[in-house]
């Protein structure tokens, strides 16, 4: 058998405009596509009807169909990545492994162990930037230090884009270099220990008219005013480069949201301590109440605050929640109930289809005022005022809280003015002179 190079799919489940895949196919003539289901990740998913696993399998099925048309196939393994590579280099004369960068702490450690093993066996390990336009330390202050405030980061990001415009990667020019083989076995959900959910996933289509009016509609959860592409960005079934090209042409506000995504990825890379505690470490001093009954009511969408309950019920039913409502529900948990933001972060991580560690962590720390460039600690969203502004006709609320006017609908778990006074006192006492 001729020498084989592997392309390792991870957060980039597409053939089109895939940086690492492009370089693998351009540089080599026998590229074997591989995906590894990592039990270190899957075993932590307690809910065996996890929509995300189902989505990944559907995305892989689409890849498989495309590869079969090219005379190739996707090799799917269910193993610890290091063990998978020990088997792969036994089964194939592997000379190089190509993949795309990942910036989460677990992924960095995983890739380092795989790289060290491969290099000991004289196998090259090549990684490329794919899921962002700018990564790591590509956008920094003039002194080389990472930004911790979004607005100057955004300005520098846009200036850099003007100076160094990105290029897409024409994978289609080199598809003849895929490894030729009969189709490999394709696993089902049950093979991975999961059950089907029956979820209907959105297709990765960009409505240009919607994006052109994004700034007008993005805060209203009853309106179809957002792209619903976050799931596809999370798993790389769409290219960030293609989206940025359209954002530049269609709507600067939507471009800014894509830049927020990269800002939080940069923060996670430079400040990995945020996965364990507050970005601003003094905020770890907050004395959380952590009332388990109140947390359970929040999780179920039974707080007695309709906009909060609508958001949580939408999340539980669909795996999605509108971004404005994410801010409201997060603020409520942290500021009204004085429950540790990490409890909410973990619940969202379990439920969100588009869960992304950096964005989820950044959003929760923003709500808790403990993150970089976060809401000041004295900002406490008033759920009633948020409803008046963003769901004035109760369209969104009535959709998800049909029992709104029933006797069974719960009374508010806490009174707003009392909760606001309580949280301000708790933050002020804990933070002292460091409070904003």
Protein Blocks (a to p, Z undefined) as FASTA:
>chain_A
ZZddddddfklccfbhpfklmmmmmmpcbdcddddddfklmmmmmblcbfklmmmmmmmm
mmmmmmmmnopacddddddfklmmmmmmmmpccfbdcddddfbfklmmmmmmmmmmmmmn
opacddddfkbmbecjlpccfkopacfbfklmmmmmmmmmmmmccddddfklmmmmpccd
dddddddfklnopacehiacddddddfklmmmmmmmmmmmkbccbgklmmmmmnopacfk
lmmmmmmmmomklmmmmmmmmmmmmmmmmmmmlmmmcfblmlmmpccfkiaklmmmmmno
pnopaklmmmmmmmmmnopacfklmmmmmmmmmmmnopafklmmmmmmmmmmklcfklmm
mmmmmmnopaghiacfklccdfklmmmmmmmnommmmmmmmmlmgmklccdfbdfklmmm
mmmmmmmmmnmmmpZZ
